């Protein structure tokens, strides 16, 4: 689902871990879970590798940019930016079926990869994911669902790999530049690996509408938490 940080990050803060340290350690710890989730959706990636490589370049560039911003900007900046991005992602997910139908009529031949607009959107999502990470999967699914004429489960598989690219690149930056609490990262890694595999195994069986509703519910809860209970 790409929403593991909505649980793990607030938990770390509740135990008194400084915000930036919590964010960095959380990001590094979630990378194994991203691998597990992406592997679980490998069948849905059939025929999408060319598209994946193109969009992964945007995710990598965005992630590096976002990670650097996290280390340079004040730690509290995300409290203003993140809720707005999460709510925007929820709106995209809700409107996805109608917008996808509209775009299908206006999509130009040969634009099966979403064109430069989707690439730019994935770049922006990568910046967001490298900077904070929580619910980046919600934003990614909204973008991919609007610009790609694919079933939601295939989009979810693509999202899992792109999320892995974002977290992986950001993790490399964090490990090289700043402090990582490896005990916390290790605990999150174990949980995220198990959760990523189970989510891929059983999430695929959910009807598209149920999956969409669950995504929106998680996104709204995260936004409310960040706005009213920072």
N, C-alpha and C positions, 0 to 999 in steps of 0.2 A: 504493500500500500504506500510505502514511502513516507509513513507517518510515525515511524518509531521514535523520532526525536521529540514528538509531542508528549511522549511519556518519559523518556529517559532524561531529557534536558531539565524539565521542571523538578524531577526527582533529585537530581544532583544539586540544584539550587536549594531545594528544601533541606538538604543535609549540610548546607553552608559552604559549598564549593563556590569559589569566585566565578563570576559569569563567564569570563573569557576562558579560564581554565576548564570549566565545565563544557563549554561549547567545543573547544579544541579536543579534549579527551573524548567527548561524545562522538565527534566526527570520526576520529581515528577508530574508535571501537565499533562503529557501525559499518565499516568497510567490509569485514568478513560476512556480515549479514547481507550486504548488497550482492556479494559474489554468490551466496547461497540462493538468494531470491532470483537473480538473473539466470542461474543454472536451472532452477525449477521451471522457468518459463522458456527454456531453450527451443521447444517445439514451436512456440508462437513466433519465434524469430526467423523461421524459414522464409526465404525470399526477401528479407529486410536488411541484409548485410550491407549492401551498397548505401542504402539510406542511413543505416546505423553509423557507418564510418563517417559520412558527411556531417551528421548531426553531432557525433562525438567530438569532432574538432571544435564545435561551438561550445560544447559542455566543458571541455578542457580549458579553453581560453577563459571562459567565464569563471570557472572555479578558481583558477589561479588569481584572477582579478579580485574576486570576492574574498578569498583568504587573505590577501594583502590588505584589503580594506578593513577586515576585521582586526588586524594587528595594528593598523594605523589610526583608525577612527575611535572616538570614545566608546567605551563598552556599552553604554546605555542607549546608543543611537538606534539599535534595532527595535527598541520598544515602540518607536514611532513608525518605523518603516514596515516591519514584519506583519502586524495585524492587517494593514491595508493590502499587502500582497496576498495574504491568505484568503481574505474575503473576495478579492478579485478572482482568485483561482476557483473558489466555490461558485461564483457567478458563471465562470466559463464552463465548469462541469455541468451546472444546471441547464445552461443554454446550449450545450453541445449538440444534442440531436437536431434542434431547429437550425442552428448555425451550420452544422455539417451538411444538412440538406441544401441550404442556400449556397454554400460554397461548392457543393457538387455540381450545381448548375452553372457556376461561374468559373470553375477551376479550368485553367487552360491545359491543353494536351501537353504531356511531358512534364507536368508539375506534380507528379506523384510523390516527390520528396518534400513537398510543401513550399518550395521556392525560397528566395532570400528572406522573406518575412518570417517564416518559421525558423530559419537558421538564426536570425537575429533574436527571435523570441527565446529559443533554446539558450543562446548566449546570455540573455538577461536572466533566465532561470538559473544558469550556471553561476552567475555572479551572486544571486540570492542564496543558492545552495552553498557556495563557498564561504559566504559571509555568516549565515546562520544555519540553514539546512532544514529546520523543522518544516514539514509539509511541502518541501520542494517537489515531492512526487505528485501532490495535488495540483500544483501549478503546471507541472510538466504534462500530466494527463489532459488538463484543460487545453493546453496549446496543441498537443499532438492530435487530440480528438477533433479539434476544429479544422486543422489544416490537412489531415490525412484521412482518406476514405478507407478506413480499416475498422474491423470489429474492436470493441473495447478491450478484449483480452489480448489481442495482438498489440494494441497500443500499450497495454500494461507491461507486456514483455519488453517492448522497446524502452519504455520508461525505466524499467529496472536496470537495464544496462547503462543508460545515460546517467542515472542516479549514481551508479557505481563509479562511473568516470568522474563525476563531480566530486564525490566524497574521496575518491582515491587521489585525485590531483590535489585537492585541498589538504588531505592528510600528509602528502609528501611535503607541501609547503610548511605545514605546522611542525612536522618532525624536524625539518632542517632549520627552522627559524626560532621557534618558541618552545616553552615548556609543555610537556604532555604528562599527565598523571597516568602512568602505565598500569597501575593497579585498577583504576577506574576504567580505563580503556579496555583492559583485559576482561573485566566482568561484563562490560557492555558487549564486547566481541562474542563471548560465549552465548549470551542471551539473544543477540541479534542474528547469529548464525542459525540457531535453532528456530527462532521466530521467522526468519526469512524463508527457510525451507518449508515450514508448516504453512506460512502465508501463501507461498506459491502453489503448494500441493492442494490446499483447500479453497484458496481464493479463486482459482480457475473455474471451480464448479459453481460459483455464484452467478445468478442471472445478471445481465448487464445493468438493469435498473437497480437491483439490490446493491451491486458494487458501487454504482454512482451515488446512491443515497448514503451509503456508509462513508464514502469519501467526503461528501459534503458535511455530514455530521461531525466527523473528526476535524475538518477544517474550521467549522464554526466554533466548536468547543475550544480549539487552540486560540482563535482570534479573541474570543471572550476572555479567556484566561489571561492573555497578554495585555489586553486593554484594561480590564477591571481588577486583575489580581497580579500585577507585575512583580 
